Amino acid sequence: MRPRTRVLLEDVRQAAAAIKGFVAGRSLGDYDQDLQLRSAVERQFEIIGEALAQLSRSDPAAADRITAVERIVAFRNILAHAYRAVVDAVVWDIIQDHLPRLREEAEARLREAGP
């Protein structure tokens, strides 16, 4: 694995773990009412999307092993550029339904590469 690929996958792993920690024990209602929580989660999603955008450019084969990599990058672009269109319930669903798989995939790629 290229050194840069490892760094970017680690960024994805860390940001996904941070989101998981931020929302632990929280509900959609909590998320909807807490600007600080939403801001923190959205920032970590931006990091994930940017890391995967860079990975797509620098190591396309590695990026292709991440499910829905293009959609994740597109989501980052919405957060950054079309922020008024962000729907909290959609973000919450992504956290619940898609983030665990992304984290697992990043961790698996890192394990495959070894220490």
MODELLER restraints for C-alpha pairs under 7 A, 6 or more apart:
rsr = mdl.restraints
at = mdl.atoms
rsr.add(forms.Gaussian(group=physical.xy_distance, feature=features.Distance(at['CA:1:A'], at['CA:113:A']), mean=5.83, stdev=0.5))
rsr.add(forms.Gaussian(group=physical.xy_distance, feature=features.Distance(at['CA:5:A'], at['CA:55:A']), mean=6.41, stdev=0.5))
rsr.add(forms.Gaussian(group=physical.xy_distance, feature=features.Distance(at['CA:5:A'], at['CA:59:A']), mean=6.80, stdev=0.5))
rsr.add(forms.Gaussian(group=physical.xy_distance, feature=features.Distance(at['CA:6:A'], at['CA:110:A']), mean=6.66, stdev=0.5))
rsr.add(forms.Gaussian(group=physical.xy_distance, feature=features.Distance(at['CA:8:A'], at['CA:51:A']), mean=5.28, stdev=0.5))
rsr.add(forms.Gaussian(group=physical.xy_distance, feature=features.Distance(at['CA:8:A'], at['CA:55:A']), mean=6.58, stdev=0.5))
rsr.add(forms.Gaussian(group=physical.xy_distance, feature=features.Distance(at['CA:9:A'], at['CA:106:A']), mean=5.63, stdev=0.5))
rsr.add(forms.Gaussian(group=physical.xy_distance, feature=features.Distance(at['CA:11:A'], at['CA:48:A']), mean=6.89, stdev=0.5))
rsr.add(forms.Gaussian(group=physical.xy_distance, feature=features.Distance(at['CA:11:A'], at['CA:51:A']), mean=6.70, stdev=0.5))
rsr.add(forms.Gaussian(group=physical.xy_distance, feature=features.Distance(at['CA:12:A'], at['CA:48:A']), mean=4.87, stdev=0.5))
rsr.add(forms.Gaussian(group=physical.xy_distance, feature=features.Distance(at['CA:12:A'], at['CA:51:A']), mean=6.57, stdev=0.5))
rsr.add(forms.Gaussian(group=physical.xy_distance, feature=features.Distance(at['CA:12:A'], at['CA:106:A']), mean=6.74, stdev=0.5))
rsr.add(forms.Gaussian(group=physical.xy_distance, feature=features.Distance(at['CA:13:A'], at['CA:103:A']), mean=5.48, stdev=0.5))
rsr.add(forms.Gaussian(group=physical.xy_distance, feature=features.Distance(at['CA:13:A'], at['CA:106:A']), mean=5.84, stdev=0.5))
rsr.add(forms.Gaussian(group=physical.xy_distance, feature=features.Distance(at['CA:13:A'], at['CA:107:A']), mean=6.51, stdev=0.5))
rsr.add(forms.Gaussian(group=physical.xy_distance, feature=features.Distance(at['CA:15:A'], at['CA:44:A']), mean=5.12, stdev=0.5))
rsr.add(forms.Gaussian(group=physical.xy_distance, feature=features.Distance(at['CA:15:A'], at['CA:47:A']), mean=6.80, stdev=0.5))
rsr.add(forms.Gaussian(group=physical.xy_distance, feature=features.Distance(at['CA:15:A'], at['CA:48:A']), mean=6.36, stdev=0.5))
rsr.add(forms.Gaussian(group=physical.xy_distance, feature=features.Distance(at['CA:16:A'], at['CA:99:A']), mean=6.67, stdev=0.5))
rsr.add(forms.Gaussian(group=physical.xy_distance, feature=features.Distance(at['CA:16:A'], at['CA:103:A']), mean=5.88, stdev=0.5))
rsr.add(forms.Gaussian(group=physical.xy_distance, feature=features.Distance(at['CA:19:A'], at['CA:41:A']), mean=5.58, stdev=0.5))
rsr.add(forms.Gaussian(group=physical.xy_distance, feature=features.Distance(at['CA:19:A'], at['CA:44:A']), mean=6.68, stdev=0.5))
rsr.add(forms.Gaussian(group=physical.xy_distance, feature=features.Distance(at['CA:28:A'], at['CA:89:A']), mean=6.89, stdev=0.5))
rsr.add(forms.Gaussian(group=physical.xy_distance, feature=features.Distance(at['CA:28:A'], at['CA:92:A']), mean=6.41, stdev=0.5))
rsr.add(forms.Gaussian(group=physical.xy_distance, feature=features.Distance(at['CA:31:A'], at['CA:37:A']), mean=6.34, stdev=0.5))
rsr.add(forms.Gaussian(group=physical.xy_distance, feature=features.Distance(at['CA:31:A'], at['CA:38:A']), mean=6.18, stdev=0.5))
rsr.add(forms.Gaussian(group=physical.xy_distance, feature=features.Distance(at['CA:32:A'], at['CA:88:A']), mean=6.20, stdev=0.5))
rsr.add(forms.Gaussian(group=physical.xy_distance, feature=features.Distance(at['CA:42:A'], at['CA:79:A']), mean=6.86, stdev=0.5))
rsr.add(forms.Gaussian(group=physical.xy_distance, feature=features.Distance(at['CA:45:A'], at['CA:76:A']), mean=6.37, stdev=0.5))
rsr.add(forms.Gaussian(group=physical.xy_distance, feature=features.Distance(at['CA:46:A'], at['CA:76:A']), mean=4.88, stdev=0.5))
rsr.add(forms.Gaussian(group=physical.xy_distance, feature=features.Distance(at['CA:46:A'], at['CA:79:A']), mean=6.89, stdev=0.5))
rsr.add(forms.Gaussian(group=physical.xy_distance, feature=features.Distance(at['CA:49:A'], at['CA:72:A']), mean=5.65, stdev=0.5))
rsr.add(forms.Gaussian(group=physical.xy_distance, feature=features.Distance(at['CA:49:A'], at['CA:73:A']), mean=4.48, stdev=0.5))
rsr.add(forms.Gaussian(group=physical.xy_distance, feature=features.Distance(at['CA:49:A'], at['CA:76:A']), mean=4.86, stdev=0.5))
rsr.add(forms.Gaussian(group=physical.xy_distance, feature=features.Distance(at['CA:50:A'], at['CA:73:A']), mean=6.73, stdev=0.5))
rsr.add(forms.Gaussian(group=physical.xy_distance, feature=features.Distance(at['CA:50:A'], at['CA:76:A']), mean=6.96, stdev=0.5))
rsr.add(forms.Gaussian(group=physical.xy_distance, feature=features.Distance(at['CA:52:A'], at['CA:63:A']), mean=6.75, stdev=0.5))
rsr.add(forms.Gaussian(group=physical.xy_distance, feature=features.Distance(at['CA:52:A'], at['CA:69:A']), mean=6.83, stdev=0.5))
rsr.add(forms.Gaussian(group=physical.xy_distance, feature=features.Distance(at['CA:52:A'], at['CA:73:A']), mean=6.57, stdev=0.5))
rsr.add(forms.Gaussian(group=physical.xy_distance, feature=features.Distance(at['CA:53:A'], at['CA:73:A']), mean=5.90, stdev=0.5))
rsr.add(forms.Gaussian(group=physical.xy_distance, feature=features.Distance(at['CA:55:A'], at['CA:63:A']), mean=5.76, stdev=0.5))
rsr.add(forms.Gaussian(group=physical.xy_distance, feature=features.Distance(at['CA:56:A'], at['CA:63:A']), mean=5.11, stdev=0.5))
rsr.add(forms.Gaussian(group=physical.xy_distance, feature=features.Distance(at['CA:63:A'], at['CA:69:A']), mean=6.70, stdev=0.5))
rsr.add(forms.Gaussian(group=physical.xy_distance, feature=features.Distance(at['CA:66:A'], at['CA:105:A']), mean=6.40, stdev=0.5))
rsr.add(forms.Gaussian(group=physical.xy_distance, feature=features.Distance(at['CA:79:A'], at['CA:86:A']), mean=6.68, stdev=0.5))
